[in-house]
């Protein structure tokens, strides 16, 4: 009988070396997930020492900070509809 400890195991194959800088990389660029989200103020509040006014312009913040502002009802991640003037 053969002993599993003494049997020859297949040799591991080597992976190809990384591409050199001069060689073209993959054709499609890989999109990285953005950590920043664009938000719009729903109420006036102070953020990072700056007052953000209700109905003011949008700005980008890190996702976790945006989630906290949205949860508190201060901002929204969806662009608000424009107000009608009669």
C-alpha positions as CSV (number, residue, x, y, z in Angstrom):
1,X,0.0,0.0,0.0
2,X,1.1,3.5,-0.6
3,X,1.7,5.9,2.3
4,X,0.1,9.4,1.8
5,X,3.0,11.0,3.5
6,X,5.6,9.6,1.1
7,X,3.6,10.0,-2.1
8,X,4.8,12.7,-4.3
9,X,2.5,15.7,-4.5
10,X,2.1,17.7,-7.7
11,X,4.3,20.7,-7.8
12,X,2.7,24.1,-7.5
13,X,2.5,26.1,-10.6
14,X,3.8,29.7,-10.6
15,X,1.5,32.6,-11.3
16,X,2.6,34.9,-14.2
17,X,4.5,38.0,-13.2
18,X,2.7,41.3,-12.9
19,X,2.6,43.4,-16.1
20,X,5.3,46.0,-16.5
21,X,4.5,49.7,-16.5
22,X,5.0,49.9,-20.3
23,X,2.4,47.2,-21.0
24,X,-1.2,48.2,-21.5
25,X,-3.4,47.5,-18.6
26,X,-7.0,46.1,-19.0
27,X,-9.1,47.8,-21.6
28,X,-12.0,48.7,-19.2
29,X,-11.1,51.0,-16.3
30,X,-12.5,49.7,-13.0
31,X,-14.8,52.2,-11.4
32,X,-14.2,52.6,-7.7
33,X,-17.0,53.2,-5.3
34,X,-17.1,56.8,-4.4
35,X,-17.1,57.5,-0.7
36,X,-18.7,61.0,-1.2
37,X,-22.4,61.7,-1.7
38,X,-24.0,64.9,-2.9
39,X,-26.7,66.3,-0.5
40,X,-29.1,69.2,-0.4
41,X,-30.0,71.0,2.8
42,X,-33.6,70.8,3.8
43,X,-33.2,73.0,6.9
44,X,-30.5,75.6,7.9
45,X,-27.7,74.1,10.0
46,X,-24.0,74.5,10.7
47,X,-21.7,71.9,9.1
48,X,-18.0,72.0,9.5
49,X,-18.1,75.7,10.7
50,X,-20.2,76.8,7.7
51,X,-23.9,77.6,7.7
52,X,-25.8,75.5,5.2
53,X,-29.0,77.2,4.2
54,X,-32.4,75.6,3.5
55,X,-32.9,75.4,-0.2
56,X,-29.2,76.3,-0.8
57,X,-26.8,74.7,-3.2
58,X,-25.8,71.0,-3.0
59,X,-22.5,69.9,-1.6
60,X,-20.6,66.7,-1.2
61,X,-19.7,65.0,2.1
62,X,-18.5,61.5,3.1
63,X,-21.2,58.8,3.0
64,X,-21.3,58.3,6.8
65,X,-21.7,62.0,7.4
66,X,-24.4,62.3,4.7
67,X,-26.3,59.3,6.3
68,X,-26.2,61.1,9.7
69,X,-27.5,64.4,8.2
70,X,-30.3,62.6,6.3
71,X,-31.3,60.5,9.4
72,X,-31.6,63.8,11.4
73,X,-33.8,65.3,8.7
74,X,-31.4,68.1,7.9
75,X,-30.5,67.1,4.3
76,X,-31.6,64.8,1.5
77,X,-29.8,62.8,-1.0
78,X,-32.4,63.4,-3.7
79,X,-32.5,66.7,-5.5
80,X,-35.6,68.6,-4.3
81,X,-38.2,69.9,-6.8
82,X,-37.9,73.5,-7.7
83,X,-40.5,75.8,-6.1
84,X,-43.3,77.2,-8.2
85,X,-43.6,81.0,-8.3
86,X,-47.1,82.2,-8.9
